[in-house]
Amino acid sequence: MNKIKVLICDDSALIRSVMSEIIKSQPDMEVVGVAPDPLVARELIKQTNPDVLTLDVEMPKMDGLDFLERLMRLRPMPVVMVSSLTERGSEITLRALELGAVDFVTKPKISIQSGMREYADLISDKIRAASKARVRARTLPAAGTAGEGGATLPQLRNPLMSSEKLIIVGASTGGTEAIREFLMQMPSDCPGILITQHMPEGFTKSFAKRLDSLCKISVMEAQGNERVLPGHAYIAPGHSHLLLTRSGANYMTKLDQGEPVNRHRPSVDVLFRSAAQNAGKNAVGVILTGMGKDGAAGMLEMKNAGAYNFAQDEASCVVFGMPREAIAVGATHEVGALQALPGMVLGYLAQHGSRALRV
């Protein structure tokens, strides 16, 4: 078995040491080089031809983002960013994902040795997923455009009725960019949207703020106990599961800090199950790129409750894990390329949104 070749680039000797130890402890990985800055990393990439690069967000001699932008233009390869748990760190990381980085991890809390085993599993999983990822350079459409497809999207015939319909979205690896592309094509009168993206606490707020600046709809980090409104998207905060509930005739958001599900909090399964229970056939499920199987079981519950479900196809996924699992258990009705999914969802809503809607 060929081992996954990993190159580590970080200006901290301690982080380089910890990351090396973690990767070397995995039977299917090897460290082919460590670099204190991008200039050294550039030479080591030529010499070692790594499968995955871990890259510190903030670096000396050359900014991590500048290096990443050049790398994705000249020698595209899977990159996992290593970010600090700060607002600035989260904003830089989101920009790195836009530039083509596959995923990110936050810097380990070196002092908390008890958490290192779990952290090692997380890093290893992300490197494995990155090694199989489809890497492509990103192009960023301007705010308010139809997105990368540029297609004319179906109009909702009766926007007043769309308040009864909901769009429920789940994603993981590669999902920040997939969600951006999906939401940028949503019209201002679209149904309310609930989203779970696997992302740590602190990053979801920056993510929502970034999307809100790009989209026609309003995008926010869910606070809990909010009425779900048309033309609004609510993103699960990194510290809590997001659930859909009802209060009389209104749909509401709910946050829950229960145990992780499928090793995740927020979990896609938790959101999808709540949509099955509280929205039934008024829900439209969408599962996007991501590793693992979170969301498959919950999406099947949505289908059994009458929801109509879409999955992103393999060719347009960064990692075809979560959609594959949902398709495999028979939870989906239609599969499409990322660029086509907004039109497919809106087309379905245009046809079915004006029927008599009852849960």
Secondary structure, DSSP 8 states (H G I E B T S, - for coil): ---EEEEEE-S-HHHHHHHHHHHHTSTTEEEEEEESSHHHHHHHHHHH--SEEEEESS-SSS-HHHHHHHHHHHS---EEEEE-SSHHHHHHHHHHHHHT--EEEE---TT-GGGHHHHHHHHHHHHHHHHT----------TTS--SS-------S-GGGGGG-EEEEEE-TTHHHHHHHHHHT--TT--EEEEEE---TTHHHHHHHHHHHH-SSEEEE--SS-B--TTEEEE--TTSEEEEEEETTEEEEEEE----BTTBSS-HHHHHHHHHHHTGGGEEEEE-SBSS-TTHHHHHHHHHTT-EEEEE-GGG-SSBSHHHHHHHTT--SEEE-TTTHHHHHHHHHHHHTTS----
